[in-house]
């Protein structure tokens, strides 16, 4: 892209919606805002449990989730010559940094949909209004409602913040103080 005069901009995650899983503390605050009548500690524990389950399933080569991710990887590999020498085991290893699972690197739209519906079953409340449980709709509505949630720089995921800095919407020296509204 750069050789053609374009400046590439990026986010950290599997898809743009997966950035919502790049900072679990922001994710928890956001999800709590969607269901204000729920005990925050209970919701936090459910989120932690689902992320732990995802981590175990994603890394377990016998799990359906791991197999689904591998199939998706192989499909993408066919169309991306830069992935020619990349092996799936290398991708699995990249999902952890210093022993910490990085869900944003795994969360495809179907996995986001599974996370949302599993969380809704646990708390017995719908997080977002939608017409269906289709993966594209659930993931996009979750992301769109997140944009409405943002009130200060503290609500902004670091990957989105970096993207805004690249686009010069935010200056690089702006702090995350809660006094600074970005709307």
C-alpha positions as a printed Julia matrix, in Angstrom:
183×3 Matrix{Float64}:
   0.0     0.0    0.0
   2.78    2.41   0.85
   4.44    1.78  -2.51
   1.24    3.03  -4.14
   1.2     6.19  -2.03
  -1.39    5.03   0.52
  -0.92    5.26   4.25
  -2.2     2.12   5.97
  -3.97    2.48   9.3
  -4.64   -0.44  11.55
  -6.07   -1.69  14.81
  -4.94   -4.51  17.07
  -7.34   -7.38  16.76
  -8.8   -10.05  14.54
 -11.52   -7.72  13.25
 -12.46   -4.15  14.1
 -15.1    -5.37  16.58
 -12.55   -7.54  18.39
 -10.83   -4.4   19.69
 -13.62   -4.41  22.31
 -11.79   -7.36  23.89
  -8.35   -5.72  23.98
  -8.84   -4.16  27.43
 -11.12   -6.21  29.65
 -11.55   -3.43  32.23
 -12.98   -1.08  29.58
 -15.09   -3.92  28.19
 -16.52   -4.57  31.65
 -17.38   -0.89  32.19
 -19.0    -0.76  28.78
 -21.05   -3.92  29.29
 -22.12   -2.72  32.75
 -23.42    0.44  31.1
 -25.65   -1.7   28.89
 -27.32   -3.41  31.87
 -27.24   -0.85  34.7
 -29.47   -2.89  37.02
 -27.03   -5.77  37.33
 -24.48   -6.36  40.06
 -21.16   -5.2   38.58
 -19.14   -7.83  40.42
 -21.41  -10.63  39.16
 -21.18   -9.35  35.6
 -17.4    -9.05  35.92
 -17.15  -12.65  37.14
 -19.27  -13.89  34.21
 -17.07  -12.0   31.74
 -13.9   -13.39  33.32
 -15.32  -16.92  33.2
 -16.26  -16.61  29.52
 -12.83  -15.23  28.61
 -11.17  -18.08  30.53
 -13.37  -20.63  28.73
 -12.51  -19.03  25.39
  -8.79  -19.13  26.19
  -8.93  -22.83  27.07
 -11.05  -23.74  24.04
  -8.99  -21.68  21.61
  -5.76  -23.34  22.74
  -7.19  -26.88  22.93
  -6.48  -28.49  19.55
  -9.4   -30.9   20.06
 -12.02  -28.21  20.75
 -14.58  -27.16  18.12
 -13.57  -23.51  18.59
  -9.91  -24.25  17.84
 -10.88  -26.26  14.78
 -13.16  -23.44  13.55
 -10.37  -20.87  14.0
  -7.93  -23.14  12.15
 -10.35  -23.56   9.23
 -10.75  -19.77   9.04
  -6.96  -19.34   9.17
  -6.45  -21.8    6.33
  -9.08  -19.98   4.26
  -7.33  -16.64   4.8
  -3.94  -18.18   4.14
  -5.01  -19.16   0.59
  -5.59  -15.5   -0.3
  -2.61  -13.99   1.53
   0.83  -14.83   0.12
   2.48  -13.18   3.14
   1.04  -16.02   5.27
   2.56  -18.74   3.05
   5.18  -19.85   5.61
   3.04  -19.14   8.68
   1.82  -22.23  10.49
  -1.32  -22.39  12.61
   0.69  -23.34  15.71
   2.53  -20.01  15.37
  -0.83  -18.23  15.35
  -1.93  -20.11  18.49
   1.32  -19.09  20.22
   0.67  -15.43  19.32
  -2.57  -15.43  21.32
  -0.66  -15.07  24.58
   1.78  -12.4   25.65
   3.81  -12.95  28.82
   1.43  -15.78  29.73
  -1.67  -13.57  29.33
  -4.34  -14.56  26.79
  -5.11  -11.82  24.23
  -8.77  -12.41  23.26
  -8.76   -9.61  20.69
  -6.49  -11.75  18.5
  -9.04  -14.58  18.44
 -12.42  -12.84  18.52
 -13.95  -13.22  15.08
 -17.53  -12.07  14.58
 -18.89  -15.59  15.28
 -16.89  -15.75  18.52
 -18.12  -12.29  19.52
 -21.67  -13.45  18.85
 -21.06  -16.56  20.98
 -19.61  -14.47  23.8
 -22.58  -12.07  23.77
 -25.25  -14.77  23.67
 -23.46  -16.86  26.31
 -23.19  -13.81  28.57
 -26.85  -12.97  28.0
 -27.83  -16.52  29.01
 -25.76  -16.25  32.18
 -27.26  -12.9   33.24
 -30.72  -13.51  31.75
 -30.75  -10.07  30.11
 -30.22   -8.98  26.53
 -27.21   -6.66  26.13
 -28.22   -5.12  22.82
 -31.42   -4.79  20.83
 -31.19   -6.62  17.55
 -33.26   -8.39  14.94
 -31.32  -11.64  15.06
 -28.37  -13.43  16.58
 -26.47  -13.36  13.27
 -22.77  -12.89  13.96
 -22.42   -9.79  11.77
 -25.4    -8.08  13.4
 -24.38   -8.88  16.99
 -20.76   -7.79  16.48
 -21.61   -4.58  14.63
 -24.34   -3.53  17.07
 -22.04   -4.2   20.02
 -19.38   -2.0   18.42
 -21.82    0.75  17.41
 -23.25    0.95  20.92
 -19.71    1.14  22.29
 -19.19    4.34  20.3
 -22.22    5.82  22.1
 -20.7     4.73  25.44
 -17.48    6.75  24.94
 -17.52    9.89  27.07
 -13.86   10.43  27.93
 -10.46    9.24  26.77
 -10.55    6.68  29.61
 -13.38    4.95  27.73
 -11.33    4.63  24.55
  -9.58    1.33  23.85
  -5.83    1.89  23.31
  -6.01    0.49  19.77
  -8.76    2.95  18.83
  -6.85    5.75  20.51
  -3.75    4.89  18.47
  -5.86    4.81  15.3
  -7.28    8.26  16.12
  -3.77    9.55  16.72
  -2.67    8.2   13.32
  -5.66    9.93  11.72
  -4.77   13.08  13.71
  -8.21   13.18  15.35
  -6.38   13.12  18.71
  -2.95   14.52  19.46
  -0.35   12.06  20.71
   0.32   14.03  23.89
  -3.31   14.16  25.02
  -3.78   12.34  28.35
  -6.54    9.93  29.32
  -7.87   12.14  32.11
 -11.52   11.66  32.91
 -11.99   15.42  32.75
 -11.31   15.41  29.02
 -14.49   14.72  27.14
 -14.0    13.64  23.57
 -17.53   14.16  22.38
